[in-house]
Amino acid sequence: MVNSGSSSLKYDVWDVSDPPAGSHRLASGVVERVGDVGGRLTQRQGAGEPIIVDGDVENHRQALEVVRAVIDRHGPGLPALVAVGHRIVHGGERYSGPVVIDDGVEAEIDRLSDLAPLHNPANLVGVRVLRAAYPRVPHVAVFDTSFHATMPPEAHTYAVPVDIARRHGIRRWGFHGTSHQYVSHRAAEYLGFAADEIGLVICHVGDGVSVTAVRDGRSVDTSMGLTPLGGVVMGTRAGDLDPAVVTHLQRHAGLGIDEVDDLLTRRSGLRGLCGDSDMRTVRSRAQGGDEAAQLAIDVYAYRLRMFLGACLALVPTLHAVVFTAGVGENDPELRSAVVGPLAHLGLRLDDTANRGTVGPPGPVRIDDRSGRVAVLVVPTDESAEICRLTLDLAAGLV
């Protein structure tokens, strides 16, 4: 599995010799600071010490050469490669599920770069380099947007002139779909429901944050919109705001459109409110009496609770509220701040279970079991989901 980002390259090597039960991760790694000085590859295999390689990495092609060299020298090697799965952020209306990549798919991913300018071009580099390096195996694109393709028109439509919306792809697409899909399946399995029967509200809370309503195993609405900027307050992203803020900043602060985009995408959210985007740092500051940090946490939790409440209204048969991703899995205080005020809706945490759940290896139930709705912490694993989807699609081609 390859996730080629704007300045990084993440990868996992999976043994799929006995799918699905026998599929397991052999190695996991990341190349950081691609295109900058001081690049670093870190690869982990099992419980052993990580393999670290330092050196400048000029581009993604060179990053992939470093990855292949490390895999060949230190293991696990790729003697029987059967497929390559690629994480692609935007699939547009055309791709509602994974697809085997050919020249036409590659061109469509490129065309969709206008809708995901920070992500699709970088994803595409990985596709092109690896298709050239491994031309004899299937390459599969797994799109972040595809899980949300089941949103009904009333959920994904913006109230702007229809002709303009159609011409420019202006609609709510949703993101983090691969994570939401994986977590939905794991929660259903844990609770003993079929994947197409489960009703959930999933809070993917990391540097990026999104909330998704899942009804009968399908996404019916989600907080992110045209881009990953929309929805809940995030590490550096503003989330939803009055669109007039953009024109106000242009007219009265003299900011150009690119400056506004940078402001709302990279300098807002937690960072804009208190100067730090890492929740661990912000929480430490708040515990030390820093009022700006405390306000940042309060705003973050309030907006997350507000979107959670909105999604609750969309799932009449609700089995669980789920927290996942880096902050969701590791921050009991945030979970308490979000769920604690919702006792009137039947959501009640078990304080001991909640505080004792940090980075769990599998699903954990943290509610007090007094109501019909569970509260779960389910670790996400987008790579495992991409592996599963890639193998399902490629199985008949190899």
Phi, psi and omega in degrees: 000136181232133174235098184267105181266182184295325180224019180211165176221112177257147181208155174220143175248124183246140170270115182242032184291339181222064184286157351272338186295329184272357180293126176212153184282125178270323182204152179219136182207169178213138170253120183256158177060044175291131182085008181225172177280155176076037177293156180212131171257131175233118180239135179242138177227111180061219183265004182286174178294142180292149174269126183236129177234121180256148178155154180296138178237108190287327184202176183291329177298315178294322178301318179292327175295319177296316180300313181297322179295317180294318179296320180291320185279318187253357183093162007273001184075166180228054184289336184229049180298128182249338180191159175233124177260134182242128172280122177239130186290310190244125176249357179061200180282339187286326188246104178259011178193178180294155183213144174289131186276125167236187182299324180293318178295319179300318179294323180291322176299320178296317180298325181283000179299335177298331181271344178216067188294338179272347189240305185303318179300319179292319176302320184293328177301313178299320178300311185293318181294315185284329174296324177290323183284326183230072186284347186266357181245154178293140172246129187241130175266127175245118190263136176298331184276344193292326180298333182268005179293347179274359176300135178288162183304323181293340179272322186264355184270130171271148181274065175236163181309131189300319183295321178292317180299316181293319183294326188245011176066033183272104178196173177273120183261318184082149182219185186059021186299322181296320177295312181299322180293315179299312183295323177301314179295317181293320178294319179298315179299316182296320184272353177084029177248156171292150183300329182267013177244346190286142173241122188218156159240119185252126177254102175272105188240100176225216172296321167263149184228134173212149179239132183231134173269123181244117179241123184054040176078005184240141175291126178247346172190158180206159190282326179287154188240241178300323180225171176289004178283334187281163173100232188281154172300139184233191182299310180233359183256143186288332189074197184296139173206167177301124181301341178292345175302323182295309181291327177298316180293325178291318185282320191253337178257355178070024182273139174281169185297322179291326178291321177295317179300315178297318180300312185281336184266321189245344186236017180245208182061214178304317182299317180294327183279328185219359176094352178232144180252346181275120184301327179297317179292317181298317180293320178299318178296318180297319179295337177272005176098010181285113185291324179295319178295320180294319177297319179301315179296318181297317179295314180303310182292321180299312181295322178295318179295323179296315179291323176300314179299320179297319181289330176302326181291346186260356184236087185297326175254088186260125179262328183197151164259133188236135172252137179210176182075178194308309180284316182300325181276338192239000185237089180299326181297320178294315179302320178294319180293328181279312187272329184311315181283005185254022179300328180293346177259009177088013179255116182223125180275150165270111188302319181294315180295319180295310183292336179273000182253101178224117180057051184291151179286341180208184181301140178225138177265128186239008176273171182273004175065021179271346182241181182274349183253124178277157169240123186239153164247119182235111178299134179273157177207083182297325179298318179297321179292319177296320177301312181298312182293321179296314182294319178301317184282324185275347187303323182275001185251350185244000000 
